[in-house]
Amino acid sequence: MYDSKSYIFQIQSEDSNSRIDSVLAKLIEDASRNSIQKLIEEVGVTVNGQIIKSKKHKLKEGDIVELTIEQSEPLALVAENIPIDIVYEDEDILIINKPKGMVVHPAAGNTSGTLVNALLFHRGDSLSTINGEIRRGIVHRIDKDTSGLLVVAKNDDSHRSLAKQLAAHTVMRSYRAIVHDNIIEDSGTIDQPIGRDPSNRLRMAVTQPNSKEAVTHFRVLERFKKFTYIEARLETGRTHLIRVHMAYIKHPLLGDNLYGPKKNIMGIKGQMLHAKTLGFNHPKTGEYVEFDSELPQHFQEVLDNLRKRFITA
């Protein structure tokens, strides 16, 4: 006996100009690419209200994709009573201060302990559904070991508004990071395209083939003998953007085991990166709103330790 499961996704910039079969295989964790291709060719998938039966169809940023899959063991998400730090809330949005170590949404082999599991418990009756059940309310993500602010949509209209602002690069996202070695310039811009690393599928990289525009602005806040404390602002949204760009200019993030040096001289696990400030136009009022967060304890302790151990440049 098979159950049917429906999905609705809004395509993000990172998947623009990609084939529909590969995108859906990535977004639907428990479906293979072959099964997705068969579904598209035999049944069809709806894109912006039009039936598509070509697995090679290229998607665009903002496209709304709808499909239904017959399955024997549908993914069952469990609402979990996990404390979450709600910085702000109204009838349209939530601003969450995510701790280091928390995954944003479930994936294959990791269906519990995520922010979505917590949101389902605390606000399960009021979360957007545009990105499917396992991404209820999620408009954008930050990495597991990155702490800080992200906005959650409580209804589909708010989700659409916020997604459009992200696509237009009008959302203000400011991070704090600690990187290896001294950055000589007081400020700068890294404008280099990012795509999947052809030699390691777990990594992203500055590359030309199958890449998308990526821009990071940085400003030095404090220098130490072997490290630099910076502010980084995103102009575009790409997977691992700050981590990849800083590694590209030979200043990888402290504690970043994926893009940084193999030898972790301070024994820190997980990149020193905090999403400190978030600003956007409120999806209902249109008024610009901005939220700020304090550095988490683990980040502040590392910063204080650097100030004690190394002479400020």
Residue pairs with C-beta under 8 A, 6 or more apart in sequence:
1 72
2 70
2 71
2 72
3 70
3 71
3 72
3 74
4 68
4 69
4 70
4 71
5 68
5 69
5 70
5 71
5 74
5 75
5 133
6 66
6 67
6 68
7 27
7 28
7 65
7 66
7 67
7 68
7 69
7 132
7 133
8 64
8 65
8 66
8 129
8 130
8 131
8 132
9 24
9 27
9 64
9 65
9 66
9 130
9 131
9 132
10 62
10 63
10 64
10 65
10 130
10 131
10 159
10 160
10 163
11 23
11 59
11 60
11 61
11 62
11 63
11 64
11 65
12 61
12 163
12 166
12 167
12 237
13 61
13 166
13 167
13 212
13 236
13 237
13 238
14 212
14 237
14 238
14 239
15 23
15 26
15 59
15 61
16 59
16 60
16 61
16 212
17 58
17 59
17 60
18 58
18 59
19 55
19 56
19 57
19 58
19 59
20 40
20 45
20 47
20 52
20 54
20 55
20 56
20 57
20 58
20 59
20 65
21 33
21 36
21 37
21 40
21 55
21 56
22 33
23 59
23 65
24 31
24 36
24 40
24 45
24 65
24 67
25 31
25 32
25 33
25 36
27 132
28 36
28 69
28 132
29 75
29 106
29 107
29 108
29 134
30 71
30 75
30 108
31 69
35 69
36 55
37 55
39 45
39 67
39 69
40 52
40 53
40 54
40 55
40 57
41 53
41 54
41 55
44 51
44 52
44 53
45 51
45 52
45 53
45 65
45 66
45 67
46 52
46 65
46 66
46 67
47 57
47 59
47 63
47 64
47 65
47 66
48 63
48 64
49 64
59 65
61 167
62 163
62 164
62 167
64 130
75 106
75 111
75 133
75 134
77 106
77 111
77 116
77 117
77 120
77 133
77 134
78 111
78 112
78 117
78 120
79 117
79 120
79 121
79 124
80 112
80 113
80 117
80 118
80 120
80 121
81 118
81 121
82 113
82 117
82 118
82 121
83 118
84 96
84 98
84 115
84 118
84 119
84 122
85 96
85 97
85 98
85 99
86 94
86 95
86 96
86 97
86 122
87 95
87 96
87 97
87 149
87 291
87 293
88 94
88 95
88 291
89 95
91 126
91 154
91 155
91 284
92 153
92 154
92 155
92 157
92 158
92 282
92 283
92 284
93 151
93 152
93 153
93 154
93 158
93 162
93 282
93 283
94 119
94 123
94 137
94 151
94 152
94 154
95 149
95 150
95 151
95 152
95 278
95 291
96 115
96 149
96 150
96 151
96 152
97 147
97 148
97 149
97 293
98 104
98 115
98 142
98 146
98 147
98 148
98 149
98 150
98 275
99 147
99 296
100 144
100 145
100 146
100 147
100 270
100 296
100 298
101 144
101 145
101 270
102 113
102 114
102 115
102 144
103 110
103 113
103 114
103 115
103 144
104 114
104 115
104 116
104 138
104 141
104 142
104 144
104 150
105 114
105 115
105 116
105 134
105 135
105 138
105 141
106 112
106 114
106 116
106 117
106 134
107 134
111 117
115 138
116 134
116 135
116 136
116 137
116 138
119 127
119 136
119 137
119 152
120 127
120 136
123 137
123 152
123 154
124 136
126 154
126 155
127 136
127 137
127 152
127 153
127 154
128 136
128 137
128 139
128 153
128 154
128 155
128 156
128 158
128 159
129 136
129 156
130 153
130 156
130 159
130 160
130 163
131 138
131 139
131 159
137 152
137 153
137 154
137 159
138 152
139 150
139 151
139 152
139 153
139 159
139 162
139 163
139 166
140 150
140 151
140 162
140 166
140 237
141 150
142 148
142 150
142 275
143 240
143 243
143 271
143 273
144 270
145 255
145 269
145 270
145 271
145 273
146 175
146 271
146 273
146 274
146 275
147 273
147 274
147 275
147 296
147 298
147 299
148 175
148 273
148 274
148 275
148 276
148 293
149 275
149 276
149 277
149 278
149 291
149 293
150 275
150 278
151 162
151 278
151 280
153 159
153 162
153 283
157 283
157 284
158 283
158 284
160 283
161 281
161 283
162 171
162 280
162 283
165 171
165 280
165 281
166 237
169 235
169 236
170 280
170 281
171 278
171 279
171 280
172 233
172 277
172 278
172 279
172 280
172 290
173 233
173 234
173 237
173 275
173 277
173 278
174 231
174 232
174 233
174 275
174 276
174 277
174 278
175 231
175 232
175 233
175 234
175 242
175 273
175 274
175 275
175 276
176 221
176 229
176 230
176 231
176 232
176 273
176 274
176 276
176 295
176 299
177 229
177 230
177 231
177 232
177 242
177 246
177 253
177 271
177 272
177 273
177 274
178 227
178 228
178 229
178 230
178 253
178 254
178 272
178 299
178 302
178 303
178 306
179 227
179 228
179 230
179 246
179 251
179 252
179 253
179 254
180 226
180 227
180 228
180 251
180 252
180 253
180 254
180 260
180 261
181 226
181 227
181 228
181 250
181 251
182 223
182 224
182 225
182 226
182 227
182 228
182 313
183 218
183 220
183 223
183 228
183 230
183 251
185 220
186 219
186 220
187 217
187 218
187 219
187 220
188 217
188 218
189 215
189 216
189 217
189 218
190 214
190 215
190 216
190 217
190 218
190 245
190 246
190 248
190 249
191 213
191 214
191 215
192 206
192 214
192 245
192 248
193 206
193 207
193 208
193 211
193 212
193 213
193 214
194 204
194 205
194 206
194 207
194 211
194 212
194 214
194 238
194 239
194 240
194 241
194 244
194 245
195 204
195 205
195 207
195 208
195 209
195 210
195 211
195 212
196 203
196 204
196 205
196 207
196 210
197 203
197 204
197 205
197 207
198 205
198 207
198 209
202 258
203 240
203 258
203 259
204 238
204 239
204 240
204 244
205 244
206 214
206 244
206 245
206 248
212 236
212 238
213 236
214 236
214 238
214 241
214 244
214 245
215 234
215 235
215 236
216 232
216 233
216 234
216 235
216 241
216 242
216 245
216 246
217 232
217 233
217 235
218 230
218 231
218 232
218 233
218 246
219 230
219 231
219 232
219 233
220 228
220 229
220 230
221 229
221 230
221 231
222 228
222 229
222 312
223 229
223 312
223 313
224 306
224 307
224 309
224 310
224 311
224 312
224 313
225 310
225 311
225 313
226 310
227 254
227 306
227 310
228 251
229 303
229 306
231 276
232 242
232 246
234 241
234 242
238 244
240 258
240 259
242 253
242 273
243 252
243 253
243 256
243 258
243 259
243 271
243 273
244 259
246 252
246 253
246 259
247 253
247 256
247 259
247 260
252 259
252 260
252 261
253 259
253 260
253 271
253 272
253 273
254 260
254 266
254 268
254 271
254 272
254 302
255 264
255 266
255 268
255 269
255 270
255 271
255 272
256 270
256 271
256 272
257 264
257 269
257 270
259 271
260 271
266 302
266 305
268 302
272 299
272 302
274 293
274 295
274 296
274 299
275 293
276 292
276 293
276 295
277 290
277 291
277 292
277 293
278 290
278 291
279 288
279 289
279 290
279 291
280 288
280 289
281 287
281 288
281 289
282 288
282 289
295 303
